[in-house]
Amino acid sequence: MASSHGRSSLMRLLVLCLLFGASLAATRRYLSVSMDELLSSKAHLDCSPLKKSAPSVRPVPGVPFPFPPAPRAHPYPGIPVAPAPLVVPGIPISSPPAVTIPDSSVAYLGTLDFVVTVGFGMPARAYTVVFDTGSDVSWIQCQPCSGHCYKQHDPIFDPTRSSTYGAIPCRSQECRAAGGSCDGNGTCIYDVEYGDGSSTSGVESYRTLSLTSSIALHGFVFGCGEKNLGSFGDVDGLIGLGLGKLSLSSQAAAKLGATFSYCLPSHNGTQGYLTIGTTPVSDNVTYTAMVQKPDYPSLYFVELVSIDIGGYVLPVPPAVFTSAGTLLDSGTTLTYLPEEAYAALRDWFKFTMKQYEPAPPRGVLDTCYDFTGHGAVFIPAVSFKFSDGAVFDLDFFGILIFDPDDAMVGCLAFAARPQAVAFNIIGNTQQRSAEVIYDVAAEKIGFVPGSC
């Protein structure tokens, strides 16, 4: 008769075999694009997401990327304020209206972030700005540039030519919300430093912000930047979409509702959209809880607990992800994972990509391949899984990014989180082609893959 110890050992062996067999039996999931489609998309990927993006407000150091943007002529001179419908079909008339404007990633502005064009002042003048969920304070460069203004694409805003411009008093609620200080004239001076050392400072002000030719926010509080240092490309400024009181989404909530969403296009040169307000919800939406952290009150966190790659769940304990938390950010290019999770993801990715020729690393991107001679590219599908059961499936171009100088070389768009970074980050590359819905009132974030 077998001993209890022998039976226990046999039982553990059977359990391990069952688990291993289940892993092998899991449905393998792959994504693919033909080489023609890849080359067609590459025609638009003039500025690879491997370069450092324009910064977001976050207490972590920026991580540089190796490729500079390719120069390109401006294809849309004199962009007007983009029109958009005030009322979205399918929303009851009693609901606040929603406004939708195009967004895009544009190489000619020297930034890897996504931009929209809005109007500032009265009469409205069009300015192209980065929108960033990791920031609260919105700002554009302003004359007289008493400190420093970098070269931007459009003429620098002149507040003396706007009938709706005014400076915020230094002891006002708005000044306190911006963390501003007082100058000798009693004017509120804001000062924001970003994670990579870039900064902006100037007069905290108010004016009319025209989201479209049909709808405007009067008395919109923003920064009139007169000293702007760092890597902002040629954009005119930044629109903050954080949880703080001064973000665009917060200032627009009374008029348009406490919800906003965006879809970041798969390919540079194509358009997605930014919507302020509630829009019809797709049947394909998956919601997960919006997690707020007292130490970072303006940032949006989610509770990532596991990653599925090719139908295989990485053998990484949930605590590896949850101990630091995971930031969802439109202003960071790559996704940064704990070292243990990244190593597991990278190793499994390599295991499934043995048919392709490895290519040398590109900066922080250490898993790259040369697809020359292949008629199509097949990669394992990747999904993020959250603690409440929600799943976010990534697009092909949310997993691989390509070298602008060599269209045949693509790299896994993930990296290990540097020790100095306080939390994991889901970056904008992974969010491409999905509508991401921020329902602030309900404290939840939704994902709708394949929306643009």
C-alpha positions in Angstrom: 0.0 0.0 0.0 1.4 3.4 -1.0 2.4 5.7 1.9 0.7 9.0 2.4 3.9 10.8 1.4 4.0 8.9 -1.9 0.3 9.6 -2.6 0.9 13.3 -1.9 3.9 13.4 -4.3 1.9 11.6 -6.9 -1.0 14.0 -6.5 1.3 17.1 -6.9 2.8 15.5 -10.1 -0.7 14.9 -11.5 -1.7 18.5 -10.8 1.5 19.8 -12.5 0.8 17.6 -15.5 -2.8 18.8 -15.8 -1.7 22.4 -15.5 1.0 22.0 -18.1 -1.3 20.2 -20.4 -3.9 22.9 -20.0 -1.3 25.4 -20.9 -0.3 23.5 -24.1 -4.0 23.0 -25.0 -4.8 26.7 -24.7 -6.0 28.2 -27.9 -3.1 29.9 -29.6 -3.9 33.5 -30.6 -2.0 35.3 -33.3 -2.3 38.6 -35.2 -0.9 39.2 -38.7 -0.5 41.8 -41.4 0.6 41.2 -45.0 3.8 42.8 -46.1 1.9 45.1 -48.5 -0.2 46.3 -45.6 2.9 46.7 -43.4 4.7 48.8 -46.1 1.5 50.8 -46.7 1.3 51.6 -43.0 5.0 52.3 -42.8 4.5 55.0 -45.4 2.8 56.9 -42.6 5.1 55.9 -39.7 7.6 58.7 -40.4 8.3 59.3 -36.7 8.8 56.1 -34.8 7.5 55.8 -31.3 11.1 54.9 -30.4 12.0 58.5 -29.8 11.3 60.2 -26.5 7.7 61.5 -26.4 6.7 65.0 -25.3 6.4 64.8 -21.5 3.5 64.3 -19.2 3.1 65.6 -15.7 4.3 62.7 -13.7 6.9 62.3 -10.9 9.1 59.9 -12.9 12.1 60.6 -15.0 11.7 60.5 -18.8 13.2 57.6 -20.7 14.9 58.6 -24.0 14.3 56.7 -27.2 16.9 56.3 -29.9 15.3 57.5 -33.2 14.9 61.2 -34.2 11.8 62.3 -36.1 12.0 62.3 -39.9 11.5 65.9 -41.3 8.3 66.4 -43.2 6.5 69.3 -44.7 3.3 70.5 -43.1 0.5 68.9 -45.2 -2.3 70.9 -43.7 -1.3 74.6 -43.7 -3.8 76.9 -42.0 -5.8 74.2 -40.2 -9.2 75.7 -39.2 -10.9 74.8 -36.0 -12.3 71.4 -36.8 -16.1 71.3 -36.9 -17.9 68.5 -35.2 -21.5 67.6 -34.3 -22.8 69.1 -31.1 -25.3 66.3 -30.4 -24.2 62.7 -31.0 -26.9 60.4 -32.4 -28.2 57.9 -29.9 -27.8 60.2 -26.9 -31.0 61.4 -25.3 -31.7 65.1 -25.8 -31.7 65.5 -22.0 -28.1 64.4 -21.8 -25.2 67.0 -22.1 -24.0 67.3 -25.7 -20.7 65.7 -26.7 -18.1 67.3 -29.0 -15.7 65.2 -31.1 -12.5 66.6 -32.8 -9.9 64.7 -34.9 -6.7 63.6 -33.3 -3.5 62.4 -35.0 0.2 61.7 -34.5 2.2 63.9 -36.8 5.9 63.6 -37.6 6.2 67.1 -39.0 5.7 68.5 -35.5 8.5 66.5 -34.0 6.4 64.8 -31.3 5.4 61.2 -30.7 2.3 62.2 -28.8 -1.1 62.7 -30.2 -2.4 66.2 -31.1 -5.7 68.0 -31.7 -6.3 71.5 -33.1 -8.5 73.9 -31.1 -9.1 77.6 -31.1 -7.9 80.0 -28.4 -9.1 83.6 -27.8 -11.7 85.8 -29.5 -11.5 85.9 -32.4 -10.4 82.2 -32.3 -7.1 81.3 -33.7 -6.2 77.6 -34.4 -3.5 76.0 -32.4 -2.2 72.4 -32.5 -1.6 71.0 -29.0 -0.7 67.6 -27.4 -3.4 66.1 -25.3 -2.2 64.3 -22.2 -4.0 62.3 -19.5 -1.0 62.7 -17.2 -1.4 66.5 -17.0 -3.9 69.0 -15.5 -2.6 72.4 -16.6 -3.3 73.3 -20.2 -1.0 75.9 -21.8 0.2 77.4 -25.0 3.2 79.6 -25.7 2.5 83.3 -25.4 4.1 86.6 -26.3 6.2 88.4 -25.2 8.2 85.2 -24.3 9.9 87.0 -21.5 11.8 83.8 -20.5 12.1 81.5 -23.5 9.8 80.2 -26.3 10.9 77.3 -28.5 10.2 77.3 -32.2 6.6 76.2 -32.9 4.7 75.6 -36.1 2.0 78.3 -35.7 2.4 82.0 -34.7 2.8 82.4 -31.0 -0.3 83.6 -29.3 -0.5 87.3 -28.5 -2.9 87.8 -25.5 -3.2 91.5 -26.3 -5.1 90.6 -29.5 -7.8 88.5 -27.7 -10.9 90.3 -26.3 -11.5 87.4 -23.8 -8.1 87.2 -22.3 -7.5 87.9 -18.6 -4.9 87.1 -15.9 -5.9 85.0 -12.9 -5.5 86.8 -9.5 -2.9 85.2 -7.3 -5.1 84.4 -4.3 -7.9 82.8 -6.3 -9.1 79.2 -6.2 -7.8 78.7 -9.7 -4.3 79.9 -8.8 -4.3 77.5 -5.8 -5.4 74.6 -8.0 -2.5 75.3 -10.4 0.0 75.5 -7.5 0.7 79.0 -8.6 2.6 81.8 -6.8 2.2 85.6 -6.8 4.3 88.1 -8.7 4.8 91.7 -7.6 1.6 92.7 -9.5 -0.6 90.2 -7.7 -0.8 88.0 -10.8 -0.8 84.2 -10.6 2.4 82.6 -12.0 2.2 78.9 -12.7 5.2 76.6 -13.0 5.1 73.0 -14.1 8.1 70.6 -14.4 7.6 67.4 -16.3 9.2 64.0 -15.7 12.0 64.4 -18.2 13.1 67.8 -17.0 11.1 69.9 -19.5 9.1 72.7 -18.0 6.7 75.6 -18.6 5.9 78.7 -16.6 4.0 81.9 -17.2 0.8 83.7 -16.3 -2.2 81.6 -15.3 -4.9 83.1 -17.4 -8.4 82.6 -18.7 -9.9 83.0 -22.2 -12.3 81.4 -24.6 -11.4 77.9 -25.8 -13.2 76.8 -29.0 -13.3 73.1 -29.2 -15.1 73.3 -32.6 -16.6 76.1 -34.7 -19.9 75.4 -32.9 -19.0 75.0 -29.2 -16.7 76.9 -26.9 -15.8 77.1 -23.2 -15.8 80.7 -22.0 -13.5 81.6 -19.1 -11.3 78.5 -19.7 -8.3 78.5 -17.3 -5.0 77.9 -18.9 -1.3 78.8 -18.7 0.1 81.5 -20.9 3.6 80.1 -21.2 6.4 82.6 -21.4 9.3 80.3 -20.4 9.1 76.9 -22.0 12.1 74.6 -21.9 12.7 71.1 -23.1 11.5 68.6 -25.7 8.1 69.8 -27.0 8.7 69.5 -30.7 7.0 72.1 -32.7 3.6 71.9 -31.1 1.9 75.0 -29.8 1.3 73.7 -26.2 -0.6 71.1 -24.3 -4.1 70.2 -23.2 -4.3 68.5 -19.8 -6.9 65.7 -19.4 -6.0 64.6 -15.8 -8.3 64.3 -12.8 -7.3 67.7 -11.4 -9.7 70.7 -11.3 -7.9 72.6 -14.1 -7.9 69.9 -16.8 -10.0 70.3 -19.9 -12.2 67.4 -18.9 -12.8 68.8 -15.4 -13.5 72.4 -16.7 -15.9 71.0 -19.4 -17.7 68.6 -17.1 -20.5 71.0 -16.1 -21.3 71.7 -19.8 -20.5 68.4 -21.4 -20.5 65.8 -18.6 -17.8 64.0 -16.7 -16.7 61.7 -19.4 -14.2 61.8 -22.3 -12.7 59.3 -24.7 -10.2 59.1 -27.5 -9.1 56.7 -30.2 -5.4 56.8 -31.1 -5.0 55.8 -34.8 -2.9 52.7 -35.6 -0.9 54.5 -38.2 0.6 58.0 -38.2 -0.9 60.1 -40.9 -4.4 58.8 -40.3 -6.9 60.3 -37.9 -8.5 59.1 -34.7 -10.7 61.3 -32.4 -11.0 62.9 -29.0 -14.5 63.3 -27.6 -15.4 65.4 -24.6 -18.8 64.3 -23.2 -20.8 61.1 -23.3 -21.2 59.1 -26.6 -23.1 55.9 -27.4 -21.4 52.9 -25.9 -20.4 50.0 -28.1 -21.6 46.5 -27.3 -17.9 45.6 -27.5 -16.8 47.8 -24.6 -15.1 46.3 -21.6 -14.9 48.3 -18.4 -12.4 48.1 -15.6 -12.3 50.1 -12.4 -10.5 53.5 -12.3 -8.1 53.3 -9.4 -7.1 56.5 -7.7 -3.9 56.8 -5.6 -3.7 59.6 -3.0 -0.1 60.2 -3.8 -0.9 60.9 -7.5 -4.4 62.4 -7.4 -4.4 63.6 -11.0 -3.4 60.3 -12.6 -5.5 57.4 -13.9 -4.6 53.9 -12.6 -5.9 50.5 -13.4 -5.3 47.2 -11.6 -3.4 45.0 -14.1 -3.0 41.5 -12.8 -1.8 39.4 -15.7 -0.8 39.3 -19.4 -1.9 36.8 -22.0 0.4 36.3 -25.0 -0.6 33.9 -27.7 -3.2 32.2 -25.5 -0.6 31.7 -22.7 -0.9 33.5 -19.4 2.4 34.6 -18.1 3.4 32.8 -14.9 3.8 36.0 -13.0 2.0 36.5 -9.6 -0.6 39.3 -9.7 1.2 41.0 -6.8 4.1 41.7 -9.1 1.8 44.1 -11.0 -0.4 45.3 -8.2 2.3 46.2 -5.7 3.4 49.3 -7.6 0.1 49.9 -9.6 -0.3 50.6 -13.3 -0.8 54.0 -14.8 -2.8 54.4 -18.0 -1.2 57.3 -19.9 -1.7 58.9 -23.3 1.6 60.8 -23.0 4.0 57.9 -22.6 5.0 56.0 -25.7 5.9 52.5 -24.5 4.5 50.2 -21.9 6.8 49.7 -18.9 6.4 46.5 -16.9 8.1 45.1 -13.8 11.4 43.3 -14.7 10.0 39.9 -13.9 6.9 40.4 -16.0 8.8 42.0 -18.9 11.3 39.1 -18.9 8.5 36.5 -19.1 6.7 38.4 -21.9 10.0 38.9 -23.9 11.0 35.3 -23.5 7.7 33.9 -24.7 7.5 36.4 -27.5 11.0 35.3 -28.7 9.9 31.6 -28.4 7.0 32.3 -30.9 9.1 34.4 -33.3 11.9 31.9 -34.1 11.0 31.9 -37.8 12.2 35.5 -38.1 15.8 36.9 -38.1 16.7 38.8 -34.9 17.8 42.4 -35.4 20.1 44.5 -33.1 18.4 46.3 -30.2 17.1 49.8 -30.7 17.8 51.7 -27.5 15.6 50.4 -24.7 13.9 48.0 -27.2 15.9 44.8 -26.9 13.6 42.4 -28.9 13.7 43.3 -32.6 13.3 41.4 -35.9 14.1 41.8 -39.5 11.1 40.8 -41.6 12.9 41.1 -45.0 11.7 38.4 -47.4 8.5 37.5 -45.6 5.1 37.9 -47.3 3.4 38.5 -44.0 4.2 38.9 -40.4 2.6 36.8 -37.7 2.9 37.7 -34.0 1.3 36.3 -30.8 -1.7 38.3 -29.7 -1.3 40.2 -26.4 -4.1 41.0 -23.9 -4.0 42.8 -20.6 -6.2 41.3 -17.8 -7.4 43.3 -14.9 -8.5 42.3 -11.4 -12.2 42.6 -12.0 -12.1 40.3 -15.0 -11.9 42.9 -17.8 -9.6 42.2 -20.7 -8.0 44.6 -23.2 -6.9 43.1 -26.5 -4.0 44.9 -28.2 -3.8 45.8 -31.9 -1.0 44.4 -34.1 0.6 47.9 -34.0 0.1 48.0 -30.2 2.6 45.2 -29.9 5.2 45.9 -32.6 6.7 49.3 -33.6 9.0 49.8 -36.5 12.2 51.6 -37.3 11.5 54.6 -39.5 14.9 54.2 -41.1 14.4 50.5 -41.9 10.8 49.5 -42.7 11.6 45.8 -42.3 12.7 46.0 -38.7 10.1 45.9 -35.9 10.5 45.7 -32.2 8.4 44.5 -29.2 6.9 47.8 -27.9 7.5 47.0 -24.2 10.4 47.6 -21.8 11.4 46.8 -18.3 10.4 49.6 -15.8 13.4 51.5 -14.6 13.9 51.4 -10.8 13.4 55.1 -10.5 9.9 54.8 -12.0 7.3 54.5 -9.2 4.7 52.4 -11.1 4.0 50.4 -14.2 2.8 52.4 -17.3 0.5 51.4 -20.2 1.6 53.8 -22.9 0.0 55.2 -26.0 1.4 52.6 -28.4 -0.5 49.9 -26.7 -3.7 52.0 -26.8 -3.6 52.5 -30.6 -6.8 51.7 -32.6 -8.9 51.3 -29.4 -11.4 53.8 -28.1 -10.5 54.4 -24.4 -13.4 55.8 -22.4 -12.7 57.7 -19.1 -16.0 57.7 -17.2 -14.9 59.8 -14.3 -18.3 60.1 -12.6 -18.6 56.3 -12.6 -14.9 55.8 -11.8 -14.4 53.3 -14.6 -12.3 53.1 -17.8 -13.6 51.3 -21.0 -11.8 49.8 -23.9 -13.3 49.2 -27.4 -10.7 47.6 -29.7 -10.7 48.3 -33.4 -12.4 51.7 -33.2 -10.2 53.7 -35.5 
